[in-house]
């Protein structure tokens, strides 16, 4: 609710009470301004690529005890708030690198950011355990039908958002099972298959028609789908590995990281030997092509490669495949590796050795099989077109690493097959306008087909594409919401919030991790999830602390705890003298001094 509407609502309340002239208090000269209640964007949500209402789902759990609401009921409500934007909370509570926590204002206190990712997992697992069904927004069945090509996170998200709005949706996928890179590129120690299956089943149960083992462009011409459906969403991902372009890469036991992880997750036995070299992550040519392809959209910073994650996954999986000695070659420093620090630390704890500032020159081959990798040391020069410092070879610094297998994770590309090739730009990626539509009318695209990124970004793009498709099918222009500056720590009273320790999920001992593919981290217990929700500072929205009412010298602030969140406190403007005390004492930055009466 905007500030003006809040003001008018409260004024109406006062007028209905028919205050007598003796109760009217005129401004005493301190200020002509009066408090207005302005809901602000919290930084956690601003940083979330799928725009989840993080503050909302934390708050309903944090307030459960106060509202005498059972914890299960509060977690149910949190699950429905969460799945309004992201239908895969248990999945992303496990694999998302949680940029939301990097935005959390609580990080500026000694006790650290709210454990949003762990809380999301707890809520997602709660939804699975309780068998909560996803909800449709309407029971109406629209006359237009939509085809979604690719059942990865972006395709699943788009299909979900469309079917809940009443559109008949058919989901085509080239693989035997849906999930895309979630199923075929994420190791089971990070994401168990039963968790993925459980959340995908909820989407399909809404009525999405899944057609597996259909590679559009090969098994089914793309042009047929264009004629049969009213709109299409292309979300085929980027499963094709990028060549190293060095001698020896055609030898036996040289794998692309995406293909290697696909085989492992598909149950294929691979003999790696006892010494594995993993090469990656990130490639300047890929980085440059991504940024150039999306320069016109103004969002090129979102398309940095995430191939470093597949490099780390490949290395850690290799350690679990017979305990091989694993070395990662990365040509930049650790500070520039596009993977979250926790993943790098975890890999090193599991015995993976990382050679920073090193690049392969040649794969040596004996008897048609890998024998080792000849490498060269690198140093960082001036920034390249991707914005990162360009690695340069150091003359005379060559060295050799023995290897029985090599896994390359320098990048991935989409596989536009058959008559879909026309959707690719000169660098091999899909390309869209700001509304998510390609150069073909009625055909939209999103996810990794536009550039490698985190899964949560793919989910967000799928949702936005569904909104754009809905607008397109109704003859409307889709206009994304404008970017809004989130509230920052300088706008809060951090001293108001008592220190509270962060609750971390239980973890498997490092010594036990490499002995199998059991999940490394556990789920927060319900009581820990509730406690963690209580650490949220409700940045930019009233949390009913009552500070404004307590310190108001004119008793102008009232409360009504039956009202929704953010509307509990309200001002009697006939009593307010504009002293500003309420805005000074508000810890969450919700009160501003605005219009007077």
C-alpha positions as CSV (number, residue, x, y, z in Angstrom):
1,X,0.0,0.0,0.0
2,X,1.5,3.4,-1.0
3,X,2.1,6.2,1.4
4,X,-0.8,8.3,0.1
5,X,-3.4,5.5,0.4
6,X,-2.2,4.7,3.9
7,X,-2.6,8.4,4.8
8,X,-6.1,8.5,3.4
9,X,-7.1,5.3,5.1
10,X,-6.0,6.5,8.5
11,X,-7.6,9.9,8.0
12,X,-10.9,8.1,7.2
13,X,-10.5,6.1,10.5
14,X,-10.0,9.3,12.4
15,X,-12.9,11.1,10.7
16,X,-15.2,8.2,11.4
17,X,-14.4,8.5,15.1
18,X,-15.7,12.1,15.0
19,X,-13.0,13.6,17.2
20,X,-14.2,16.7,19.0
21,X,-12.4,20.1,18.6
22,X,-10.8,19.7,22.0
23,X,-9.1,16.5,20.8
24,X,-7.6,18.2,17.8
25,X,-4.0,19.0,18.3
26,X,-2.4,21.6,16.1
27,X,1.2,21.5,14.9
28,X,3.4,23.0,17.6
29,X,6.1,24.3,15.3
30,X,8.4,21.4,15.3
31,X,7.6,20.4,11.7
32,X,4.8,20.5,9.2
33,X,5.6,16.9,8.3
34,X,3.8,13.8,9.6
35,X,4.8,10.2,9.5
36,X,3.9,8.1,6.5
37,X,4.4,4.4,6.2
38,X,6.4,3.4,3.2
39,X,7.0,-0.3,2.4
40,X,10.5,-0.7,1.0
41,X,12.3,-3.4,-1.0
42,X,14.5,-5.5,1.3
43,X,18.0,-6.2,-0.1
44,X,17.5,-10.0,0.2
45,X,14.7,-9.9,-2.3
46,X,16.5,-7.4,-4.5
47,X,19.4,-9.8,-4.8
48,X,17.3,-12.9,-5.4
49,X,17.2,-13.8,-9.1
50,X,13.7,-15.3,-8.8
51,X,12.4,-12.4,-6.7
52,X,11.2,-14.5,-3.8
53,X,9.3,-12.7,-1.0
54,X,12.0,-13.7,1.5
55,X,10.9,-11.2,4.1
56,X,7.3,-12.4,3.8
57,X,8.0,-16.1,4.3
58,X,10.5,-15.5,7.2
59,X,8.0,-13.2,8.9
60,X,5.0,-15.6,9.0
61,X,7.2,-18.1,10.8
62,X,8.8,-15.6,13.1
63,X,5.4,-14.3,14.2
64,X,3.8,-17.8,14.6
65,X,4.3,-18.0,18.4
66,X,3.1,-14.4,18.9
67,X,-0.1,-15.1,16.9
68,X,-0.6,-18.5,18.6
69,X,-0.2,-20.3,15.3
70,X,1.1,-23.9,15.2
71,X,4.6,-24.1,13.7
72,X,3.4,-26.5,11.0
73,X,0.7,-24.1,9.9
74,X,3.2,-21.2,9.8
75,X,5.6,-23.3,7.7
76,X,2.7,-24.2,5.4
77,X,2.0,-20.5,4.9
78,X,5.7,-19.8,4.3
79,X,5.8,-22.6,1.7
80,X,2.9,-21.1,-0.3
81,X,4.5,-17.6,-0.2
82,X,7.8,-19.1,-1.4
83,X,6.3,-21.3,-4.2
84,X,4.4,-18.3,-5.6
85,X,7.7,-17.4,-7.2
86,X,9.8,-20.6,-7.1
87,X,8.1,-24.0,-7.3
88,X,11.4,-25.8,-6.4
89,X,12.3,-24.6,-2.9
90,X,13.7,-27.9,-1.6
91,X,15.9,-28.0,-4.7
92,X,17.2,-24.5,-4.4
93,X,17.6,-24.6,-0.7
94,X,20.3,-27.1,-1.5
95,X,22.1,-25.8,-4.6
96,X,21.5,-22.0,-4.8
97,X,24.7,-20.0,-4.0
98,X,22.3,-17.7,-2.1
99,X,23.1,-14.2,-3.4
100,X,20.2,-13.1,-1.1
101,X,22.5,-13.6,1.9
102,X,25.1,-11.3,0.4
103,X,22.5,-8.6,0.4
104,X,21.1,-9.3,3.9
105,X,21.5,-6.2,6.1
106,X,22.1,-8.4,9.1
107,X,25.6,-9.2,7.8
108,X,26.6,-5.8,9.1
109,X,26.0,-7.1,12.7
110,X,28.5,-9.4,14.4
111,X,26.2,-12.4,14.2
112,X,26.0,-12.5,10.4
113,X,23.4,-12.7,7.7
114,X,20.2,-14.7,8.1
115,X,20.6,-18.3,6.9
116,X,18.0,-17.8,4.2
117,X,19.2,-20.7,2.1
118,X,19.0,-23.2,4.9
119,X,15.6,-21.8,5.9
120,X,14.4,-22.2,2.3
121,X,15.5,-25.8,2.3
122,X,13.6,-26.4,5.6
123,X,10.4,-24.9,4.2
124,X,10.8,-26.9,0.9
125,X,11.4,-30.2,2.8
126,X,8.4,-29.3,5.0
127,X,6.3,-29.0,1.8
128,X,7.4,-32.4,0.6
129,X,6.9,-34.1,3.9
130,X,3.4,-32.6,4.3
131,X,2.4,-33.3,0.7
132,X,1.4,-29.7,0.1
133,X,0.0,-29.2,-3.4
134,X,0.9,-26.3,-5.6
135,X,-2.0,-24.0,-6.2
136,X,-3.6,-22.7,-9.4
137,X,-4.5,-19.0,-9.6
138,X,-7.6,-19.8,-11.6
139,X,-9.8,-22.8,-12.6
140,X,-10.5,-21.2,-16.0
141,X,-9.0,-23.0,-18.9
142,X,-7.7,-20.6,-21.5
143,X,-8.2,-21.3,-25.2
144,X,-4.6,-20.7,-26.1
145,X,-2.0,-23.4,-25.6
146,X,1.8,-23.1,-25.0
147,X,4.7,-25.4,-25.7
148,X,7.7,-25.3,-23.4
149,X,10.9,-26.8,-24.9
150,X,13.2,-28.0,-22.2
151,X,12.3,-29.4,-18.7
152,X,15.1,-27.8,-16.8
153,X,14.6,-25.2,-14.0
154,X,13.6,-22.4,-16.4
155,X,11.2,-24.6,-18.5
156,X,9.6,-26.1,-15.3
157,X,9.2,-22.6,-13.9
158,X,7.6,-21.2,-17.0
159,X,5.3,-24.2,-17.4
160,X,4.2,-23.9,-13.7
161,X,3.4,-20.2,-14.0
162,X,1.5,-20.7,-17.2
163,X,-0.6,-23.7,-16.1
164,X,-1.6,-22.1,-12.8
165,X,-2.9,-19.2,-14.9
166,X,-5.1,-21.6,-16.9
167,X,-3.1,-22.3,-20.0
168,X,-2.8,-25.8,-21.4
169,X,1.0,-26.5,-21.4
170,X,3.0,-29.2,-23.1
171,X,6.5,-29.7,-21.9
172,X,9.0,-31.2,-24.3
173,X,12.4,-32.6,-23.2
174,X,15.2,-34.4,-25.0
175,X,16.0,-36.5,-21.9
176,X,14.3,-39.5,-20.4
177,X,13.4,-37.6,-17.2
178,X,12.7,-34.0,-16.5
179,X,15.0,-31.7,-14.6
180,X,17.7,-30.7,-17.1
181,X,21.0,-29.8,-15.4
182,X,19.4,-30.2,-12.0
183,X,19.1,-34.0,-12.8
184,X,22.0,-34.5,-15.2
185,X,24.5,-31.9,-13.9
186,X,24.2,-31.7,-10.1
187,X,25.7,-34.5,-8.1
188,X,23.4,-36.4,-5.7
189,X,25.5,-35.4,-2.7
190,X,24.2,-31.9,-3.4
191,X,20.8,-32.7,-4.7
192,X,19.2,-36.2,-4.0
193,X,17.1,-37.4,-6.9
194,X,14.1,-38.1,-4.7
195,X,13.9,-34.4,-3.7
196,X,14.0,-33.3,-7.4
197,X,11.4,-35.9,-8.3
198,X,9.1,-34.8,-5.5
199,X,9.1,-31.2,-6.5
200,X,8.8,-31.8,-10.2
201,X,5.8,-34.1,-9.5
202,X,4.0,-31.2,-7.9
203,X,4.3,-29.2,-11.1
204,X,3.2,-32.0,-13.3
205,X,0.2,-32.6,-11.0
206,X,-1.2,-29.2,-12.0
207,X,-1.8,-30.6,-15.4
208,X,1.4,-30.0,-17.4
209,X,1.7,-32.6,-20.2
210,X,5.3,-33.9,-20.3
211,X,6.7,-35.4,-23.5
212,X,10.1,-36.9,-22.7
213,X,12.7,-38.2,-25.2
214,X,11.7,-35.7,-27.8
215,X,14.5,-33.5,-29.2
216,X,12.8,-30.6,-30.9
217,X,14.4,-29.9,-34.2
218,X,15.4,-33.6,-34.7
219,X,12.5,-35.8,-33.5
220,X,9.9,-33.1,-34.0
221,X,10.4,-30.1,-36.3
222,X,10.3,-26.7,-34.6
223,X,8.1,-25.3,-37.3
224,X,5.4,-27.9,-36.4
225,X,5.3,-26.6,-32.8
226,X,5.1,-23.0,-34.1
227,X,2.0,-23.9,-36.1
228,X,0.4,-26.0,-33.4
229,X,0.8,-23.8,-30.4
230,X,0.0,-20.1,-29.8
231,X,3.3,-19.4,-28.0
232,X,6.6,-21.2,-27.4
233,X,9.2,-20.9,-24.6
234,X,12.7,-22.2,-25.5
235,X,14.6,-23.3,-22.4
236,X,16.9,-26.0,-23.8
237,X,19.8,-25.1,-21.5
238,X,23.5,-25.4,-22.4
239,X,24.6,-29.1,-22.3
240,X,27.2,-29.1,-25.0
241,X,30.8,-28.8,-23.8
242,X,33.3,-26.4,-25.3
243,X,36.5,-27.7,-26.9
244,X,39.8,-27.0,-25.3
245,X,41.5,-26.5,-28.7
246,X,44.8,-28.0,-27.6
247,X,46.6,-31.0,-28.9
248,X,45.6,-34.4,-27.5
249,X,42.0,-33.5,-26.5
250,X,40.6,-36.2,-28.8
251,X,42.3,-38.9,-26.8
252,X,40.4,-41.6,-24.8
253,X,39.4,-40.5,-21.3
254,X,39.1,-36.8,-22.1
255,X,35.6,-35.7,-21.0
256,X,33.6,-32.5,-21.1
257,X,32.4,-31.7,-17.5
258,X,28.7,-31.5,-18.5
259,X,28.9,-34.9,-20.3
260,X,30.9,-36.5,-17.4
261,X,28.4,-35.4,-14.8
262,X,25.5,-36.5,-17.1
263,X,27.0,-40.0,-17.3
264,X,27.6,-40.3,-13.6
265,X,24.0,-39.1,-12.8
266,X,22.7,-41.6,-15.4
267,X,24.4,-44.5,-13.6
268,X,27.1,-45.0,-16.2
269,X,30.4,-46.5,-14.8
270,X,33.5,-44.6,-15.8
271,X,37.1,-45.7,-15.2
272,X,39.0,-42.6,-14.4
273,X,42.2,-44.2,-13.2
274,X,44.0,-42.8,-10.2
275,X,45.0,-39.3,-11.3
276,X,42.4,-36.9,-12.7
277,X,43.0,-33.4,-14.0
278,X,40.0,-31.0,-14.2
279,X,40.4,-27.9,-16.4
280,X,38.3,-24.8,-15.8
281,X,36.3,-22.8,-14.9
282,X,35.6,-19.9,-17.1
283,X,36.8,-19.1,-20.6
284,X,37.4,-15.6,-21.8
285,X,36.0,-16.3,-25.3
286,X,32.8,-17.6,-23.7
287,X,32.7,-14.6,-21.3
288,X,33.1,-12.1,-24.1
289,X,30.5,-13.7,-26.3
290,X,28.0,-13.7,-23.5
291,X,28.5,-10.1,-22.6
292,X,28.5,-8.9,-26.2
293,X,25.3,-10.9,-27.0
294,X,23.5,-9.3,-24.1
295,X,25.0,-5.8,-24.2
296,X,21.9,-4.2,-25.7
297,X,19.7,-5.6,-22.9
298,X,21.7,-3.7,-20.2
299,X,21.9,-6.9,-18.2
300,X,25.2,-8.4,-19.4
301,X,26.5,-8.6,-15.8
302,X,24.0,-11.4,-15.2
303,X,25.6,-13.6,-17.8
304,X,29.0,-14.5,-16.3
305,X,29.8,-18.1,-16.8
306,X,29.1,-20.5,-14.0
307,X,31.2,-23.3,-15.5
308,X,33.4,-23.2,-12.3
309,X,30.6,-24.9,-10.4
310,X,30.7,-27.9,-12.9
311,X,34.5,-28.0,-12.5
312,X,34.2,-28.2,-8.7
313,X,31.4,-30.8,-9.0
314,X,33.4,-32.9,-11.5
315,X,36.5,-32.8,-9.2
316,X,34.5,-33.8,-6.1
317,X,32.7,-36.5,-7.9
318,X,36.0,-37.8,-9.2
319,X,37.3,-38.0,-5.6
320,X,34.3,-40.2,-4.8
321,X,35.0,-42.4,-7.8
322,X,37.6,-44.7,-6.4
323,X,39.4,-42.0,-4.4
324,X,41.4,-40.7,-7.4
325,X,44.0,-37.9,-6.9
326,X,42.3,-34.8,-8.4
327,X,43.9,-31.6,-9.5
328,X,42.0,-28.5,-10.8
329,X,43.8,-26.2,-13.2
330,X,42.5,-22.6,-13.2
331,X,44.2,-19.9,-15.1
332,X,43.1,-17.0,-12.8
333,X,43.3,-16.6,-9.0
334,X,40.8,-18.0,-6.5
335,X,39.4,-14.5,-5.9
336,X,38.3,-14.5,-9.6
337,X,36.9,-18.0,-9.7
338,X,33.1,-17.7,-10.4
339,X,32.1,-20.1,-7.7
340,X,31.0,-19.5,-4.1
341,X,33.9,-19.7,-1.6
342,X,32.2,-22.4,0.5
343,X,32.3,-24.8,-2.6
344,X,36.0,-24.1,-3.1
345,X,36.8,-24.7,0.6
346,X,34.7,-27.9,0.6
347,X,36.6,-29.2,-2.4
348,X,40.0,-28.5,-0.9
349,X,38.9,-30.2,2.4
350,X,37.9,-33.3,0.5
351,X,41.4,-33.5,-0.9
352,X,41.1,-31.7,-4.3
353,X,44.2,-29.8,-5.1
354,X,43.7,-26.5,-7.0
355,X,46.5,-25.1,-9.2
356,X,45.7,-21.4,-9.6
357,X,47.3,-19.3,-12.4
358,X,47.9,-22.4,-14.5
359,X,46.6,-23.4,-17.9
360,X,46.9,-26.5,-20.1
361,X,49.1,-26.4,-23.2
362,X,48.8,-30.0,-24.4
363,X,47.3,-33.3,-23.3
364,X,50.0,-36.0,-23.7
365,X,48.8,-39.3,-25.0
366,X,50.3,-42.8,-24.8
367,X,48.6,-45.8,-26.5
368,X,45.7,-43.6,-27.4
369,X,44.9,-42.8,-23.7
370,X,45.7,-39.7,-21.6
371,X,49.1,-39.8,-19.9
372,X,49.3,-36.3,-18.5
373,X,48.8,-32.6,-19.1
374,X,51.6,-30.2,-20.0
375,X,50.8,-26.8,-18.4
376,X,52.2,-23.3,-18.2
377,X,52.1,-20.7,-15.3
378,X,50.0,-17.6,-15.8
379,X,50.0,-14.1,-14.5
380,X,47.3,-11.5,-14.5
381,X,47.5,-8.5,-16.9
382,X,45.1,-5.8,-17.8
383,X,41.3,-6.4,-17.7
384,X,39.8,-8.0,-20.8
385,X,36.3,-7.4,-22.3
386,X,34.7,-9.5,-19.6
387,X,36.0,-7.0,-17.0
388,X,38.4,-9.5,-15.4
389,X,42.1,-9.3,-15.6
390,X,43.5,-11.1,-18.6
391,X,45.7,-14.2,-17.7
392,X,49.0,-14.1,-19.6
393,X,51.5,-17.0,-20.0
394,X,54.8,-16.8,-18.1
395,X,57.6,-17.6,-20.5
396,X,59.7,-20.6,-19.4
397,X,57.3,-21.8,-16.7
398,X,56.0,-25.0,-18.2
399,X,55.4,-28.0,-16.0
400,X,53.8,-31.4,-16.3
401,X,51.1,-33.2,-14.3
402,X,50.5,-36.9,-14.7
403,X,46.9,-37.9,-15.5
404,X,44.8,-40.9,-16.3
405,X,41.8,-38.8,-17.2
406,X,41.1,-35.2,-18.1
407,X,37.8,-33.4,-17.5
408,X,37.3,-30.1,-19.3
409,X,34.9,-27.5,-17.8
410,X,35.9,-24.3,-19.6
411,X,32.3,-23.7,-20.7
412,X,29.1,-25.0,-22.2
413,X,26.9,-24.0,-25.2
414,X,23.3,-24.7,-26.2
415,X,22.6,-27.4,-28.7
416,X,20.2,-25.8,-31.2
417,X,19.4,-28.8,-33.4
418,X,17.7,-29.0,-36.9
419,X,15.4,-26.1,-37.7
420,X,16.0,-24.5,-34.3
421,X,19.4,-23.3,-35.4
422,X,17.9,-20.0,-36.6
423,X,17.4,-19.0,-33.0
424,X,21.1,-18.9,-32.2
425,X,23.2,-15.8,-32.6
426,X,26.7,-15.6,-34.0
427,X,28.2,-16.9,-30.8
428,X,25.8,-19.8,-30.5
429,X,23.6,-18.4,-27.8
430,X,19.9,-17.6,-27.8
431,X,19.1,-13.9,-27.8
432,X,16.0,-12.0,-26.6
433,X,14.6,-8.5,-26.3
434,X,13.7,-7.0,-22.9
435,X,10.3,-8.8,-22.9
436,X,12.0,-12.2,-23.3
437,X,10.8,-12.6,-26.9
438,X,13.2,-13.8,-29.6
439,X,13.4,-12.5,-33.1
440,X,10.6,-14.9,-34.0
441,X,7.2,-13.7,-33.1
442,X,5.5,-15.6,-30.3
443,X,8.7,-17.5,-29.4
444,X,10.3,-16.6,-26.1
445,X,13.5,-17.9,-24.5
446,X,15.3,-18.0,-21.1
447,X,17.6,-19.8,-18.8
448,X,21.0,-21.1,-19.7
449,X,20.2,-21.0,-23.4
450,X,20.9,-17.2,-23.0
451,X,24.1,-17.8,-21.0
452,X,25.3,-19.9,-18.2
453,X,24.0,-18.8,-14.8
454,X,22.7,-20.1,-11.5
455,X,19.5,-22.1,-11.4
456,X,17.6,-19.5,-9.5
457,X,18.1,-17.0,-12.3
458,X,16.7,-19.6,-14.7
459,X,13.6,-19.9,-12.5
460,X,13.2,-16.2,-12.4
461,X,13.5,-15.9,-16.2
462,X,10.9,-18.7,-16.6
463,X,8.4,-16.8,-14.5
464,X,9.0,-13.5,-16.3
465,X,8.6,-15.3,-19.6
466,X,5.3,-16.7,-18.5
467,X,4.1,-13.2,-17.6
468,X,5.3,-12.0,-21.0
469,X,3.6,-14.9,-22.8
470,X,0.4,-14.1,-20.9
471,X,0.6,-10.5,-22.0
472,X,1.4,-11.5,-25.6
473,X,-1.6,-13.9,-25.8
474,X,-3.9,-11.1,-24.5
475,X,-2.5,-8.5,-27.0
476,X,-0.9,-6.5,-24.2
477,X,2.7,-5.1,-23.9
478,X,4.7,-6.8,-21.2
479,X,6.4,-4.2,-19.0
480,X,8.8,-5.6,-16.4
481,X,8.7,-3.8,-13.0
482,X,11.2,-1.0,-12.7
483,X,14.2,-1.5,-10.6
484,X,13.8,0.0,-7.1
485,X,16.6,0.9,-4.7
486,X,16.5,-1.5,-1.7
487,X,16.7,-0.3,1.9
488,X,20.3,-0.5,3.2
489,X,21.8,-0.9,6.7
490,X,22.3,2.9,7.0
491,X,18.5,3.3,7.0
492,X,18.0,0.9,9.9
493,X,18.7,1.0,13.6
494,X,20.9,-2.1,13.9
495,X,21.5,-1.5,17.6
496,X,17.8,-2.3,18.3
497,X,18.2,-6.0,17.2
498,X,19.9,-8.2,19.9
499,X,22.7,-10.5,18.7
500,X,21.4,-13.9,17.9
501,X,23.6,-16.8,16.7
502,X,23.1,-18.0,13.2
503,X,21.7,-21.5,12.9
504,X,23.7,-23.7,10.5
505,X,22.5,-27.0,9.1
506,X,24.1,-30.2,10.3
507,X,27.0,-31.4,8.1
508,X,28.6,-34.8,7.4
509,X,32.2,-35.2,8.6
510,X,34.7,-34.3,6.0
511,X,36.5,-37.7,6.4
512,X,33.2,-39.5,5.5
513,X,32.2,-37.4,2.5
514,X,34.5,-38.9,-0.2
515,X,33.3,-42.5,0.7
516,X,30.0,-42.1,-1.1
517,X,27.4,-39.8,-2.5
518,X,25.3,-39.3,0.6
519,X,24.0,-35.8,1.1
520,X,26.6,-33.6,2.8
521,X,24.3,-31.2,4.6
522,X,21.1,-31.8,6.6
523,X,17.9,-29.8,7.1
524,X,17.4,-27.4,9.9
525,X,15.1,-28.7,12.7
526,X,11.8,-26.9,12.9
527,X,12.7,-25.1,16.1
528,X,16.0,-23.9,14.5
529,X,14.1,-22.7,11.4
530,X,11.7,-20.8,13.6
531,X,14.7,-19.3,15.5
532,X,16.4,-18.4,12.3
533,X,13.3,-16.7,11.0
534,X,13.3,-14.6,14.2
535,X,16.7,-13.2,13.2
536,X,15.1,-11.4,10.1
537,X,15.1,-7.6,10.8
538,X,12.0,-7.1,8.5
539,X,13.9,-4.4,6.6
540,X,11.5,-1.8,5.2
541,X,8.3,-3.2,6.7
542,X,6.7,-2.7,10.1
543,X,7.3,-5.7,12.4
544,X,4.9,-4.4,15.2
545,X,7.7,-3.7,17.7
546,X,5.8,-0.8,19.1
547,X,8.8,1.5,19.4
548,X,7.0,4.4,17.6
549,X,3.9,4.1,19.9
550,X,6.0,3.8,23.1
551,X,8.1,7.0,22.4
552,X,5.4,9.2,20.7
553,X,5.0,12.2,23.1
554,X,1.5,13.0,21.8
555,X,0.0,9.5,22.0
556,X,-0.8,9.8,18.3
557,X,0.1,6.3,17.3
558,X,-2.4,3.5,17.6
559,X,-2.2,-0.2,17.0
560,X,-4.5,-3.0,15.8
561,X,-2.9,-6.4,15.9
562,X,-5.7,-7.9,13.8
563,X,-4.5,-6.0,10.8
564,X,-2.1,-7.5,8.2
565,X,1.6,-7.2,8.5
566,X,2.7,-3.6,7.9
567,X,-0.6,-2.1,8.8
568,X,-0.7,-2.8,12.6
569,X,0.6,0.7,13.6
570,X,-1.2,3.8,12.3
571,X,-1.1,7.5,13.2
572,X,-3.9,9.8,14.4
573,X,-2.8,12.8,12.4
574,X,-5.0,15.1,14.4
575,X,-2.7,14.5,17.4
576,X,0.7,14.4,15.5
577,X,2.9,17.5,15.9
578,X,5.6,16.3,13.4
579,X,8.3,15.7,16.0
580,X,10.0,13.0,14.0
581,X,10.5,10.7,17.0
582,X,8.6,7.8,15.5
583,X,10.8,7.8,12.4
584,X,14.0,8.0,14.6
585,X,12.9,5.1,16.8
586,X,11.6,2.8,14.0
587,X,14.3,0.1,13.7
588,X,13.3,-1.3,10.3
589,X,13.1,2.0,8.3
590,X,9.4,1.8,7.6
591,X,8.4,5.3,8.8
592,X,9.3,8.4,6.8
593,X,8.3,12.0,7.5
594,X,6.1,13.2,4.6
595,X,2.9,15.1,4.0
596,X,1.2,17.1,6.7
597,X,-2.4,17.5,7.6
